[in-house]
Amino acid sequence: MPTLEITVANRRYLVQCDEGQEGRLKRLAAYLDGKASELVRTTPHLGESRLLLLVALLVTDELFDAYDEIQQLRGRMAQEARAGEADAAKVLERVAARLDELARSVAQT
């Protein structure tokens, strides 16, 4: 299991990850470090634990926004699927009616 050194809020941490996940872990740490840097710029006198708490809250807020958007998109997709099914049913009904007409015409000749 690889061990990586990451930096968040100017503090180094040694963390382990699964084989092959090193790049992802580095990207995650860089993202957190970026959020921490933004907070430090706007509120420079935060203690370390408070800073990390606020970073966690910011990232969790982003995650919840993403979940909400996913739910909205799923709802929209379901609506569009139902509308598409209704349209397809209408087309099939017209095709069936036309086939019935053609069958009657062929039967009469």
Backbone atoms as SQL, in Angstrom:
CREATE TABLE atoms (id INTEGER PRIMARY KEY, chain TEXT, resi INTEGER, resn TEXT, atom TEXT, x REAL, y REAL, z REAL);
INSERT INTO atoms VALUES
  (1, 'A', 1, 'MET', 'N', 0.854, -1.170, 0.000),
  (2, 'A', 1, 'MET', 'CA', 0.000, 0.000, 0.000),
  (3, 'A', 1, 'MET', 'C', 0.904, 1.239, 0.000),
  (4, 'A', 2, 'PRO', 'N', 0.815, 2.081, -1.040),
  (5, 'A', 2, 'PRO', 'CA', 1.689, 3.253, -1.122),
  (6, 'A', 2, 'PRO', 'C', 1.394, 4.280, -0.024),
  (7, 'A', 3, 'THR', 'N', 2.451, 4.943, 0.399),
  (8, 'A', 3, 'THR', 'CA', 2.332, 6.051, 1.340),
  (9, 'A', 3, 'THR', 'C', 2.742, 7.316, 0.611),
  (10, 'A', 4, 'LEU', 'N', 1.912, 8.333, 0.709),
  (11, 'A', 4, 'LEU', 'CA', 2.179, 9.611, 0.049),
  (12, 'A', 4, 'LEU', 'C', 2.278, 10.715, 1.072),
  (13, 'A', 5, 'GLU', 'N', 3.044, 11.720, 0.725),
  (14, 'A', 5, 'GLU', 'CA', 3.058, 12.927, 1.530),
  (15, 'A', 5, 'GLU', 'C', 2.220, 13.956, 0.788),
  (16, 'A', 6, 'ILE', 'N', 1.201, 14.470, 1.458),
  (17, 'A', 6, 'ILE', 'CA', 0.373, 15.512, 0.881),
  (18, 'A', 6, 'ILE', 'C', 0.471, 16.750, 1.759),
  (19, 'A', 7, 'THR', 'N', 0.138, 17.886, 1.190),
  (20, 'A', 7, 'THR', 'CA', 0.159, 19.131, 1.941),
  (21, 'A', 7, 'THR', 'C', -1.214, 19.782, 1.840),
  (22, 'A', 8, 'VAL', 'N', -1.767, 20.101, 3.000),
  (23, 'A', 8, 'VAL', 'CA', -3.029, 20.827, 3.074),
  (24, 'A', 8, 'VAL', 'C', -2.854, 21.918, 4.112),
  (25, 'A', 9, 'ALA', 'N', -3.131, 23.137, 3.700),
  (26, 'A', 9, 'ALA', 'CA', -3.011, 24.295, 4.602),
  (27, 'A', 9, 'ALA', 'C', -1.597, 24.401, 5.172),
  (28, 'A', 10, 'ASN', 'N', -0.624, 24.244, 4.293),
  (29, 'A', 10, 'ASN', 'CA', 0.796, 24.360, 4.661),
  (30, 'A', 10, 'ASN', 'C', 1.244, 23.345, 5.705),
  (31, 'A', 11, 'ARG', 'N', 0.516, 22.265, 5.822),
  (32, 'A', 11, 'ARG', 'CA', 0.917, 21.222, 6.763),
  (33, 'A', 11, 'ARG', 'C', 1.033, 19.918, 5.997),
  (34, 'A', 12, 'ARG', 'N', 2.117, 19.200, 6.251),
  (35, 'A', 12, 'ARG', 'CA', 2.351, 17.933, 5.556),
  (36, 'A', 12, 'ARG', 'C', 1.752, 16.776, 6.332),
  (37, 'A', 13, 'TYR', 'N', 1.191, 15.851, 5.556),
  (38, 'A', 13, 'TYR', 'CA', 0.589, 14.650, 6.138),
  (39, 'A', 13, 'TYR', 'C', 1.069, 13.443, 5.347),
  (40, 'A', 14, 'LEU', 'N', 1.344, 12.359, 6.026),
  (41, 'A', 14, 'LEU', 'CA', 1.629, 11.092, 5.369),
  (42, 'A', 14, 'LEU', 'C', 0.346, 10.283, 5.377),
  (43, 'A', 15, 'VAL', 'N', -0.073, 9.854, 4.204),
  (44, 'A', 15, 'VAL', 'CA', -1.307, 9.079, 4.093),
  (45, 'A', 15, 'VAL', 'C', -1.076, 7.885, 3.191),
  (46, 'A', 16, 'GLN', 'N', -1.823, 6.832, 3.441),
  (47, 'A', 16, 'GLN', 'CA', -1.748, 5.632, 2.611),
  (48, 'A', 16, 'GLN', 'C', -2.969, 5.571, 1.705),
  (49, 'A', 17, 'CYS', 'N', -2.784, 4.925, 0.577),
  (50, 'A', 17, 'CYS', 'CA', -3.892, 4.740, -0.352),
  (51, 'A', 17, 'CYS', 'C', -3.716, 3.406, -1.059),
  (52, 'A', 18, 'ASP', 'N', -4.759, 2.991, -1.760),
  (53, 'A', 18, 'ASP', 'CA', -4.674, 1.762, -2.538),
  (54, 'A', 18, 'ASP', 'C', -3.723, 1.957, -3.711),
  (55, 'A', 19, 'GLU', 'N', -3.147, 0.872, -4.141),
  (56, 'A', 19, 'GLU', 'CA', -2.256, 0.880, -5.304),
  (57, 'A', 19, 'GLU', 'C', -2.993, 1.488, -6.501),
  (58, 'A', 20, 'GLY', 'N', -2.351, 2.398, -7.191),
  (59, 'A', 20, 'GLY', 'CA', -2.942, 3.017, -8.367),
  (60, 'A', 20, 'GLY', 'C', -3.785, 4.246, -8.072),
  (61, 'A', 21, 'GLN', 'N', -3.995, 4.563, -6.802),
  (62, 'A', 21, 'GLN', 'CA', -4.828, 5.711, -6.437),
  (63, 'A', 21, 'GLN', 'C', -4.005, 6.950, -6.062),
  (64, 'A', 22, 'GLU', 'N', -2.716, 6.875, -6.283),
  (65, 'A', 22, 'GLU', 'CA', -1.833, 7.969, -5.870),
  (66, 'A', 22, 'GLU', 'C', -2.212, 9.290, -6.557),
  (67, 'A', 23, 'GLY', 'N', -2.430, 9.229, -7.849),
  (68, 'A', 23, 'GLY', 'CA', -2.760, 10.452, -8.596),
  (69, 'A', 23, 'GLY', 'C', -4.056, 11.076, -8.113),
  (70, 'A', 24, 'ARG', 'N', -5.031, 10.227, -7.879),
  (71, 'A', 24, 'ARG', 'CA', -6.327, 10.739, -7.389),
  (72, 'A', 24, 'ARG', 'C', -6.163, 11.380, -6.022),
  (73, 'A', 25, 'LEU', 'N', -5.430, 10.730, -5.142),
  (74, 'A', 25, 'LEU', 'CA', -5.216, 11.275, -3.805),
  (75, 'A', 25, 'LEU', 'C', -4.503, 12.623, -3.881),
  (76, 'A', 26, 'LYS', 'N', -3.523, 12.738, -4.761),
  (77, 'A', 26, 'LYS', 'CA', -2.822, 14.016, -4.925),
  (78, 'A', 26, 'LYS', 'C', -3.774, 15.103, -5.412),
  (79, 'A', 27, 'ARG', 'N', -4.665, 14.767, -6.363),
  (80, 'A', 27, 'ARG', 'CA', -5.634, 15.754, -6.869),
  (81, 'A', 27, 'ARG', 'C', -6.602, 16.179, -5.764),
  (82, 'A', 28, 'LEU', 'N', -7.054, 15.213, -4.967),
  (83, 'A', 28, 'LEU', 'CA', -7.962, 15.531, -3.868),
  (84, 'A', 28, 'LEU', 'C', -7.287, 16.460, -2.853),
  (85, 'A', 29, 'ALA', 'N', -6.052, 16.134, -2.523),
  (86, 'A', 29, 'ALA', 'CA', -5.312, 16.960, -1.562),
  (87, 'A', 29, 'ALA', 'C', -5.083, 18.364, -2.121),
  (88, 'A', 30, 'ALA', 'N', -4.764, 18.457, -3.413),
  (89, 'A', 30, 'ALA', 'CA', -4.557, 19.774, -4.033),
  (90, 'A', 30, 'ALA', 'C', -5.848, 20.582, -4.003),
  (91, 'A', 31, 'TYR', 'N', -6.969, 19.919, -4.214),
  (92, 'A', 31, 'TYR', 'CA', -8.264, 20.612, -4.167),
  (93, 'A', 31, 'TYR', 'C', -8.522, 21.163, -2.761),
  (94, 'A', 32, 'LEU', 'N', -8.316, 20.303, -1.752),
  (95, 'A', 32, 'LEU', 'CA', -8.499, 20.750, -0.366),
  (96, 'A', 32, 'LEU', 'C', -7.542, 21.876, -0.018),
  (97, 'A', 33, 'ASP', 'N', -6.306, 21.757, -0.472),
  (98, 'A', 33, 'ASP', 'CA', -5.318, 22.795, -0.204),
  (99, 'A', 33, 'ASP', 'C', -5.739, 24.113, -0.847),
  (100, 'A', 34, 'GLY', 'N', -6.313, 24.038, -2.049),
  (101, 'A', 34, 'GLY', 'CA', -6.807, 25.248, -2.708),
  (102, 'A', 34, 'GLY', 'C', -7.920, 25.906, -1.917),
  (103, 'A', 35, 'LYS', 'N', -8.837, 25.110, -1.416),
  (104, 'A', 35, 'LYS', 'CA', -9.932, 25.645, -0.590),
  (105, 'A', 35, 'LYS', 'C', -9.374, 26.277, 0.688),
  (106, 'A', 36, 'ALA', 'N', -8.410, 25.605, 1.288),
  (107, 'A', 36, 'ALA', 'CA', -7.802, 26.146, 2.505),
  (108, 'A', 36, 'ALA', 'C', -7.106, 27.475, 2.205),
  (109, 'A', 37, 'SER', 'N', -6.410, 27.551, 1.079),
  (110, 'A', 37, 'SER', 'CA', -5.711, 28.788, 0.709),
  (111, 'A', 37, 'SER', 'C', -6.689, 29.935, 0.502),
  (112, 'A', 38, 'GLU', 'N', -7.844, 29.643, -0.130),
  (113, 'A', 38, 'GLU', 'CA', -8.871, 30.673, -0.312),
  (114, 'A', 38, 'GLU', 'C', -9.342, 31.210, 1.047),
  (115, 'A', 39, 'LEU', 'N', -9.602, 30.294, 1.972),
  (116, 'A', 39, 'LEU', 'CA', -10.064, 30.715, 3.295),
  (117, 'A', 39, 'LEU', 'C', -9.003, 31.525, 4.036),
  (118, 'A', 40, 'VAL', 'N', -7.755, 31.102, 3.933),
  (119, 'A', 40, 'VAL', 'CA', -6.672, 31.811, 4.626),
  (120, 'A', 40, 'VAL', 'C', -6.542, 33.234, 4.078),
  (121, 'A', 41, 'ARG', 'N', -6.734, 33.392, 2.754),
  (122, 'A', 41, 'ARG', 'CA', -6.659, 34.737, 2.160),
  (123, 'A', 41, 'ARG', 'C', -7.770, 35.643, 2.685),
  (124, 'A', 42, 'THR', 'N', -8.967, 35.099, 2.832),
  (125, 'A', 42, 'THR', 'CA', -10.093, 35.926, 3.263),
  (126, 'A', 42, 'THR', 'C', -10.206, 36.039, 4.781),
  (127, 'A', 43, 'THR', 'N', -9.722, 35.039, 5.496),
  (128, 'A', 43, 'THR', 'CA', -9.779, 35.035, 6.961),
  (129, 'A', 43, 'THR', 'C', -8.448, 34.508, 7.480),
  (130, 'A', 44, 'PRO', 'N', -7.424, 35.365, 7.525),
  (131, 'A', 44, 'PRO', 'CA', -6.059, 34.887, 7.794),
  (132, 'A', 44, 'PRO', 'C', -5.786, 34.380, 9.210),
  (133, 'A', 45, 'HIS', 'N', -6.626, 34.674, 10.186),
  (134, 'A', 45, 'HIS', 'CA', -6.289, 34.313, 11.567),
  (135, 'A', 45, 'HIS', 'C', -7.066, 33.112, 12.087),
  (136, 'A', 46, 'LEU', 'N', -7.414, 32.203, 11.182),
  (137, 'A', 46, 'LEU', 'CA', -8.098, 30.987, 11.610),
  (138, 'A', 46, 'LEU', 'C', -7.097, 30.000, 12.187),
  (139, 'A', 47, 'GLY', 'N', -7.499, 29.304, 13.220),
  (140, 'A', 47, 'GLY', 'CA', -6.664, 28.221, 13.724),
  (141, 'A', 47, 'GLY', 'C', -6.749, 27.030, 12.777),
  (142, 'A', 48, 'GLU', 'N', -5.801, 26.120, 12.906),
  (143, 'A', 48, 'GLU', 'CA', -5.741, 24.973, 11.993),
  (144, 'A', 48, 'GLU', 'C', -7.001, 24.115, 12.030),
  (145, 'A', 49, 'SER', 'N', -7.475, 23.766, 13.215),
  (146, 'A', 49, 'SER', 'CA', -8.653, 22.895, 13.292),
  (147, 'A', 49, 'SER', 'C', -9.888, 23.611, 12.748),
  (148, 'A', 50, 'ARG', 'N', -10.038, 24.874, 13.025),
  (149, 'A', 50, 'ARG', 'CA', -11.187, 25.636, 12.502),
  (150, 'A', 50, 'ARG', 'C', -11.088, 25.760, 10.980),
  (151, 'A', 51, 'LEU', 'N', -9.892, 25.990, 10.480),
  (152, 'A', 51, 'LEU', 'CA', -9.680, 26.081, 9.042),
  (153, 'A', 51, 'LEU', 'C', -10.083, 24.782, 8.353),
  (154, 'A', 52, 'LEU', 'N', -9.610, 23.659, 8.879),
  (155, 'A', 52, 'LEU', 'CA', -9.944, 22.372, 8.273),
  (156, 'A', 52, 'LEU', 'C', -11.434, 22.066, 8.392),
  (157, 'A', 53, 'LEU', 'N', -12.069, 22.479, 9.489),
  (158, 'A', 53, 'LEU', 'CA', -13.513, 22.311, 9.628),
  (159, 'A', 53, 'LEU', 'C', -14.241, 23.110, 8.552),
  (160, 'A', 54, 'LEU', 'N', -13.844, 24.363, 8.347),
  (161, 'A', 54, 'LEU', 'CA', -14.498, 25.195, 7.339),
  (162, 'A', 54, 'LEU', 'C', -14.273, 24.642, 5.932),
  (163, 'A', 55, 'VAL', 'N', -13.077, 24.123, 5.669),
  (164, 'A', 55, 'VAL', 'CA', -12.812, 23.496, 4.367),
  (165, 'A', 55, 'VAL', 'C', -13.739, 22.298, 4.174),
  (166, 'A', 56, 'ALA', 'N', -13.867, 21.484, 5.216),
  (167, 'A', 56, 'ALA', 'CA', -14.759, 20.316, 5.126),
  (168, 'A', 56, 'ALA', 'C', -16.195, 20.754, 4.878),
  (169, 'A', 57, 'LEU', 'N', -16.640, 21.807, 5.532),
  (170, 'A', 57, 'LEU', 'CA', -18.002, 22.301, 5.322),
  (171, 'A', 57, 'LEU', 'C', -18.192, 22.838, 3.898),
  (172, 'A', 58, 'LEU', 'N', -17.203, 23.560, 3.379),
  (173, 'A', 58, 'LEU', 'CA', -17.294, 24.067, 2.007),
  (174, 'A', 58, 'LEU', 'C', -17.390, 22.930, 0.999),
  (175, 'A', 59, 'VAL', 'N', -16.548, 21.931, 1.166),
  (176, 'A', 59, 'VAL', 'CA', -16.544, 20.802, 0.233),
  (177, 'A', 59, 'VAL', 'C', -17.845, 20.000, 0.366),
  (178, 'A', 60, 'THR', 'N', -18.337, 19.830, 1.586),
  (179, 'A', 60, 'THR', 'CA', -19.601, 19.129, 1.789),
  (180, 'A', 60, 'THR', 'C', -20.754, 19.900, 1.156),
  (181, 'A', 61, 'ASP', 'N', -20.720, 21.224, 1.247),
  (182, 'A', 61, 'ASP', 'CA', -21.738, 22.051, 0.608),
  (183, 'A', 61, 'ASP', 'C', -21.717, 21.842, -0.909),
  (184, 'A', 62, 'GLU', 'N', -20.535, 21.814, -1.499),
  (185, 'A', 62, 'GLU', 'CA', -20.411, 21.550, -2.937),
  (186, 'A', 62, 'GLU', 'C', -20.966, 20.166, -3.281),
  (187, 'A', 63, 'LEU', 'N', -20.664, 19.195, -2.449),
  (188, 'A', 63, 'LEU', 'CA', -21.146, 17.831, -2.672),
  (189, 'A', 63, 'LEU', 'C', -22.668, 17.776, -2.633),
  (190, 'A', 64, 'PHE', 'N', -23.274, 18.429, -1.648),
  (191, 'A', 64, 'PHE', 'CA', -24.733, 18.442, -1.547),
  (192, 'A', 64, 'PHE', 'C', -25.354, 19.149, -2.748),
  (193, 'A', 65, 'ASP', 'N', -24.740, 20.248, -3.200),
  (194, 'A', 65, 'ASP', 'CA', -25.227, 20.926, -4.410),
  (195, 'A', 65, 'ASP', 'C', -25.181, 19.982, -5.606),
  (196, 'A', 66, 'ALA', 'N', -24.109, 19.218, -5.707),
  (197, 'A', 66, 'ALA', 'CA', -23.974, 18.262, -6.811),
  (198, 'A', 66, 'ALA', 'C', -25.046, 17.177, -6.710),
  (199, 'A', 67, 'TYR', 'N', -25.302, 16.664, -5.491),
  (200, 'A', 67, 'TYR', 'CA', -26.358, 15.670, -5.301),
  (201, 'A', 67, 'TYR', 'C', -27.718, 16.234, -5.719),
  (202, 'A', 68, 'ASP', 'N', -27.996, 17.475, -5.304),
  (203, 'A', 68, 'ASP', 'CA', -29.267, 18.108, -5.674),
  (204, 'A', 68, 'ASP', 'C', -29.401, 18.227, -7.187),
  (205, 'A', 69, 'GLU', 'N', -28.327, 18.628, -7.845),
  (206, 'A', 69, 'GLU', 'CA', -28.358, 18.762, -9.296),
  (207, 'A', 69, 'GLU', 'C', -28.572, 17.402, -9.968),
  (208, 'A', 70, 'ILE', 'N', -27.937, 16.376, -9.450),
  (209, 'A', 70, 'ILE', 'CA', -28.119, 15.030, -9.996),
  (210, 'A', 70, 'ILE', 'C', -29.578, 14.609, -9.866),
  (211, 'A', 71, 'GLN', 'N', -30.195, 14.876, -8.717),
  (212, 'A', 71, 'GLN', 'CA', -31.598, 14.504, -8.522),
  (213, 'A', 71, 'GLN', 'C', -32.500, 15.269, -9.492),
  (214, 'A', 72, 'GLN', 'N', -32.219, 16.556, -9.699),
  (215, 'A', 72, 'GLN', 'CA', -33.010, 17.340, -10.645),
  (216, 'A', 72, 'GLN', 'C', -32.861, 16.784, -12.058),
  (217, 'A', 73, 'LEU', 'N', -31.638, 16.453, -12.442),
  (218, 'A', 73, 'LEU', 'CA', -31.403, 15.908, -13.776),
  (219, 'A', 73, 'LEU', 'C', -32.089, 14.548, -13.944),
  (220, 'A', 74, 'ARG', 'N', -32.048, 13.715, -12.921),
  (221, 'A', 74, 'ARG', 'CA', -32.738, 12.419, -12.987),
  (222, 'A', 74, 'ARG', 'C', -34.238, 12.619, -13.162),
  (223, 'A', 75, 'GLY', 'N', -34.795, 13.581, -12.428),
  (224, 'A', 75, 'GLY', 'CA', -36.221, 13.869, -12.560),
  (225, 'A', 75, 'GLY', 'C', -36.571, 14.346, -13.956),
  (226, 'A', 76, 'ARG', 'N', -35.736, 15.239, -14.501),
  (227, 'A', 76, 'ARG', 'CA', -35.967, 15.740, -15.853),
  (228, 'A', 76, 'ARG', 'C', -35.859, 14.622, -16.882),
  (229, 'A', 77, 'MET', 'N', -34.859, 13.761, -16.704),
  (230, 'A', 77, 'MET', 'CA', -34.688, 12.642, -17.633),
  (231, 'A', 77, 'MET', 'C', -35.888, 11.702, -17.571),
  (232, 'A', 78, 'ALA', 'N', -36.399, 11.453, -16.380),
  (233, 'A', 78, 'ALA', 'CA', -37.559, 10.575, -16.236),
  (234, 'A', 78, 'ALA', 'C', -38.777, 11.189, -16.922),
  (235, 'A', 79, 'GLN', 'N', -38.946, 12.499, -16.761),
  (236, 'A', 79, 'GLN', 'CA', -40.057, 13.188, -17.418),
  (237, 'A', 79, 'GLN', 'C', -39.931, 13.083, -18.933),
  (238, 'A', 80, 'GLU', 'N', -38.722, 13.337, -19.424),
  (239, 'A', 80, 'GLU', 'CA', -38.494, 13.266, -20.871),
  (240, 'A', 80, 'GLU', 'C', -38.700, 11.849, -21.389),
  (241, 'A', 81, 'ALA', 'N', -38.311, 10.864, -20.603),
  (242, 'A', 81, 'ALA', 'CA', -38.506, 9.465, -21.009),
  (243, 'A', 81, 'ALA', 'C', -39.997, 9.146, -21.087),
  (244, 'A', 82, 'ARG', 'N', -40.759, 9.612, -20.090),
  (245, 'A', 82, 'ARG', 'CA', -42.214, 9.373, -20.117),
  (246, 'A', 82, 'ARG', 'C', -42.845, 10.068, -21.323),
  (247, 'A', 83, 'ALA', 'N', -42.412, 11.293, -21.597),
  (248, 'A', 83, 'ALA', 'CA', -42.948, 12.024, -22.756),
  (249, 'A', 83, 'ALA', 'C', -42.578, 11.301, -24.046),
  (250, 'A', 84, 'GLY', 'N', -41.353, 10.802, -24.121),
  (251, 'A', 84, 'GLY', 'CA', -40.910, 10.058, -25.303),
  (252, 'A', 84, 'GLY', 'C', -41.703, 8.783, -25.490),
  (253, 'A', 85, 'GLU', 'N', -41.997, 8.101, -24.387),
  (254, 'A', 85, 'GLU', 'CA', -42.798, 6.875, -24.458),
  (255, 'A', 85, 'GLU', 'C', -44.213, 7.183, -24.942),
  (256, 'A', 86, 'ALA', 'N', -44.777, 8.287, -24.464),
  (257, 'A', 86, 'ALA', 'CA', -46.128, 8.669, -24.889),
  (258, 'A', 86, 'ALA', 'C', -46.133, 9.009, -26.380),
  (259, 'A', 87, 'ASP', 'N', -45.114, 9.733, -26.828),
  (260, 'A', 87, 'ASP', 'CA', -45.014, 10.063, -28.260),
  (261, 'A', 87, 'ASP', 'C', -44.862, 8.795, -29.093),
  (262, 'A', 88, 'ALA', 'N', -44.035, 7.879, -28.633),
  (263, 'A', 88, 'ALA', 'CA', -43.829, 6.623, -29.367),
  (264, 'A', 88, 'ALA', 'C', -45.123, 5.821, -29.427),
  (265, 'A', 89, 'ALA', 'N', -45.890, 5.822, -28.330),
  (266, 'A', 89, 'ALA', 'CA', -47.163, 5.092, -28.306),
  (267, 'A', 89, 'ALA', 'C', -48.133, 5.686, -29.329),
  (268, 'A', 90, 'LYS', 'N', -48.165, 7.013, -29.436),
  (269, 'A', 90, 'LYS', 'CA', -49.044, 7.658, -30.421),
  (270, 'A', 90, 'LYS', 'C', -48.648, 7.285, -31.843),
  (271, 'A', 91, 'VAL', 'N', -47.346, 7.286, -32.089),
  (272, 'A', 91, 'VAL', 'CA', -46.861, 6.911, -33.427),
  (273, 'A', 91, 'VAL', 'C', -47.242, 5.466, -33.726),
  (274, 'A', 92, 'LEU', 'N', -47.044, 4.569, -32.755),
  (275, 'A', 92, 'LEU', 'CA', -47.401, 3.159, -32.956),
  (276, 'A', 92, 'LEU', 'C', -48.897, 2.988, -33.203),
  (277, 'A', 93, 'GLU', 'N', -49.708, 3.763, -32.497),
  (278, 'A', 93, 'GLU', 'CA', -51.155, 3.703, -32.732),
  (279, 'A', 93, 'GLU', 'C', -51.494, 4.135, -34.157),
  (280, 'A', 94, 'ARG', 'N', -50.858, 5.215, -34.650),
  (281, 'A', 94, 'ARG', 'CA', -51.098, 5.661, -36.029),
  (282, 'A', 94, 'ARG', 'C', -50.642, 4.614, -37.037),
  (283, 'A', 95, 'VAL', 'N', -49.488, 4.011, -36.778),
  (284, 'A', 95, 'VAL', 'CA', -48.976, 2.969, -37.676),
  (285, 'A', 95, 'VAL', 'C', -49.926, 1.778, -37.681),
  (286, 'A', 96, 'ALA', 'N', -50.391, 1.368, -36.494),
  (287, 'A', 96, 'ALA', 'CA', -51.320, 0.230, -36.402),
  (288, 'A', 96, 'ALA', 'C', -52.620, 0.535, -37.138),
  (289, 'A', 97, 'ALA', 'N', -53.117, 1.759, -36.990),
  (290, 'A', 97, 'ALA', 'CA', -54.351, 2.137, -37.680),
  (291, 'A', 97, 'ALA', 'C', -54.148, 2.108, -39.194),
  (292, 'A', 98, 'ARG', 'N', -53.017, 2.605, -39.635),
  (293, 'A', 98, 'ARG', 'CA', -52.726, 2.602, -41.071),
  (294, 'A', 98, 'ARG', 'C', -52.585, 1.174, -41.593),
  (295, 'A', 99, 'LEU', 'N', -51.936, 0.306, -40.829),
  (296, 'A', 99, 'LEU', 'CA', -51.801, -1.102, -41.230),
  (297, 'A', 99, 'LEU', 'C', -53.172, -1.775, -41.314),
  (298, 'A', 100, 'ASP', 'N', -54.051, -1.448, -40.355),
  (299, 'A', 100, 'ASP', 'CA', -55.416, -1.988, -40.407),
  (300, 'A', 100, 'ASP', 'C', -56.119, -1.531, -41.688),
  (301, 'A', 101, 'GLU', 'N', -55.971, -0.254, -42.029),
  (302, 'A', 101, 'GLU', 'CA', -56.574, 0.266, -43.266),
  (303, 'A', 101, 'GLU', 'C', -56.042, -0.478, -44.484),
  (304, 'A', 102, 'LEU', 'N', -54.731, -0.663, -44.521),
  (305, 'A', 102, 'LEU', 'CA', -54.110, -1.361, -45.653),
  (306, 'A', 102, 'LEU', 'C', -54.588, -2.810, -45.720),
  (307, 'A', 103, 'ALA', 'N', -54.686, -3.453, -44.571),
  (308, 'A', 103, 'ALA', 'CA', -55.146, -4.846, -44.541),
  (309, 'A', 103, 'ALA', 'C', -56.577, -4.951, -45.036),
  (310, 'A', 104, 'ARG', 'N', -57.453, -4.015, -44.661),
  (311, 'A', 104, 'ARG', 'CA', -58.838, -4.014, -45.134),
  (312, 'A', 104, 'ARG', 'C', -58.894, -3.797, -46.647),
  (313, 'A', 105, 'SER', 'N', -58.021, -2.874, -47.137),
  (314, 'A', 105, 'SER', 'CA', -57.977, -2.605, -48.588),
  (315, 'A', 105, 'SER', 'C', -57.561, -3.840, -49.344),
  (316, 'A', 106, 'VAL', 'N', -56.555, -4.535, -48.850),
  (317, 'A', 106, 'VAL', 'CA', -56.063, -5.743, -49.519),
  (318, 'A', 106, 'VAL', 'C', -57.140, -6.824, -49.465),
  (319, 'A', 107, 'ALA', 'N', -57.866, -6.926, -48.360),
  (320, 'A', 107, 'ALA', 'CA', -58.894, -7.946, -48.203),
  (321, 'A', 107, 'ALA', 'C', -60.072, -7.692, -49.143),
  (322, 'A', 108, 'GLN', 'N', -60.366, -6.449, -49.462),
  (323, 'A', 108, 'GLN', 'CA', -61.487, -6.110, -50.321),
  (324, 'A', 108, 'GLN', 'C', -61.179, -6.320, -51.790),
  (325, 'A', 109, 'THR', 'N', -59.915, -6.392, -52.143),
  (326, 'A', 109, 'THR', 'CA', -59.574, -6.572, -53.572),
  (327, 'A', 109, 'THR', 'C', -59.417, -7.987, -53.968);
